[in-house]
Amino acid sequence: MKHEVLNNVDHANLMINSQFKPGCGFDFNLTSVFPVEYIRLQSHYPIFFTHDKKNNFYQSVAMLGFEENENLFLES
């Protein structure tokens, strides 16, 4: 990945992708969450804890869908 300073000449046509749909990086059924987010998330998303056996650590995740690459919050 190459980093560079943005300027209005070289990056005049650069825009933010505001399309929240599958294929644009939003088609995941789980996403990592942090304890500071639990209070706001728990009323909208089920929160689970997964265990990484290889590295022996636990991680909290919010479930967005039941199937692989399914995000029900994009479909509703």
N, C-alpha and C positions, 0 to 999 in steps of 0.2 A: 504494500500500500504506500502510495506517495502522498506526502503532506505538503501543502503549499498555502501561502497567504492569499486570501480572496481579494479580488479587486473588481471594480465595476466595468473594466474594459475586457479583460480576459474571461470574465465569468458573467457577462451580461445576460446570457440565456440560461443560467443556472436557476433551477426552481426546486422547491420542496415537494416531494411526492406526498400528496394528501389523500391518496386512494387507499382506503383501508379494506383490502379485499385479498382473497387467496392469490398467491403468486407474487405478492408484493412484500413478502416477509412477515405476513400476519397469519399464516396458516400453520399454527402450532396448537397442540392440545394441552400443553403445559408451559408455564413460564416461572422462572425463579422469582421468589419474593423474599423480602427481608422483614424481620420482626417489627420494625418501625411502621411497616405498611399494613400489618394485620388488622388493626381496628377499622381502617377504611375499606379493606378488601373483603373482610369476612361476611359482610352483608350482601355481597354480589358473587363471590367466587368461593368454592370449597377449597380449603387449604390443606395440603397433605405434606408429609415428610417422607423423603426418599433416602435410601441408604446407598452410597457408592461403595461397593465392596472392595473395589480395586484400591481406592485411596482411603478407605475406612472413615468416611465422614457423612454426616446427615445434611440434607438441604431441604428447605421448605419451598414448595411449589404451589401455585394456584392452578386448578384444573379449568381449562377453557372448553374442552370437548371430550367425548368418550372415545372416539376413533382417532387413529393416527392422522395428523394434519387437519383435524376438525376443530374449528373455532366457532362454537355456537353463538358467541357474542357478536360475531360479524354477520351471521345469518339472520339474526332477529331484528 
